[in-house]
Amino acid sequence: MNRSPLRSFRGLVRTGLALLGAVALSTVPGTAASAAVPADVSHDVPSGARAEAARGCAVVYFDLGETLVHTAEDGSTSYLPGAAAYLRELRQRHIKVGLITNVPPSWGATDAERAAALKREVDGAWTGSVPFAWKDFGDRIRTPRTEAERKPAPALWERAKGQANGCRLVYEAETAEETGVAASLGYLAYQTGQPSRPAYLPVRVIEMPAHRSR
């Protein structure tokens, strides 16, 4: 999401493994499948973080504009088709979600301040029948502190990775450039909105790499 600030917001096992392989191969065009699948948790990660990974936790980060929400020509903002249901499914499966999104660094001195400004911006233009699920994202909203940190610079993905407590990481966005960077940093990356593919990465695929660490 790298447009102007306002527009920016604007047999079961075999079958599952086959699906995971297909997704890994197709998540990031031109990127090796091995780069799209996160490596096992490092032994350098603190023991508490390794315990989190051992329990099979995963965190799904999203871009915002044109990945989860759409800003129309008149400036109104609402969920993209299927986005609200997808977030609800992740919530029901107890999978944490977050945002990695570009906003002006001048919107605040901290992620929390910039996230609050983002919420005001989105909510002020919101016309959807269901409010945006800010509560699901908690404090997992990563935004640039400087212009140099704006995506596609790797800083925001690296910061999210450093705060993941060893959980497996997923990144979903509408651009191949962003999913390519995320994949290179060990995220399971998925480009949304592609023809003949699910709008979002199927939840069962997200759960599989998490559960393989058990």
C-alpha positions, 0 to 999 in steps of 0.5 A: 500500500504505497499510494497517497496517505488517504488512498492508502487506507483506501486423504486430509494430510496429503491434501493439506500438504499438496495445498501448502505446496501449491500455495508456497509455489504460487505465493510470490511470482518469481520467488523460490518456494523455499523463500516463501515458507518460513524457516524453523524457529531459531535456537537463538530465540528465547526459550519462552518464544520457542515455547510459543512456537511449539504450541503452533502459534501463528500471526497473520500480518496484512497490508491495509488498503486494497488488501482488507479495505477499499477506498472508493472514488468518493473517498468512502472506505469499506471492507473488500469482499470476503475480508470481514468473513476472513478476519472472523474465521481467523478470530474463531481459530484464535490466530492473531492478526496485525497490520504492516502499513504505510502512514505518514511518520508525522502522524505520531512518535510511536506505533500506538500514536500512528495507529490511533491516527490511522483508525481516525482516518479510516473510521472517518471515511467508513461506510461499511455496514460492519465496523472495521475490526480494530480490536482484533489487531491489538497493538500489532499495527506496525507503521513507519517511524521515518520515510526510510522505513516506508514499505517496501523497505524491510524495516516494518517486517523486521520489527514485526518479526522481532516482536513475534515471540517465535510464532510463525509469520504470514504476510498478505498483500495485493502487491508482488513487491511487498509479498516478495520482501516479506518472503525474503524475510521468512514470512509465508507470503501470499498475494491477494486478489489474484484470479483463479486463486482464493482471495486470501490464504486459506486458514487451514494452510496458515495452521499447517506450518504452525502445527508442524512445529509441535 
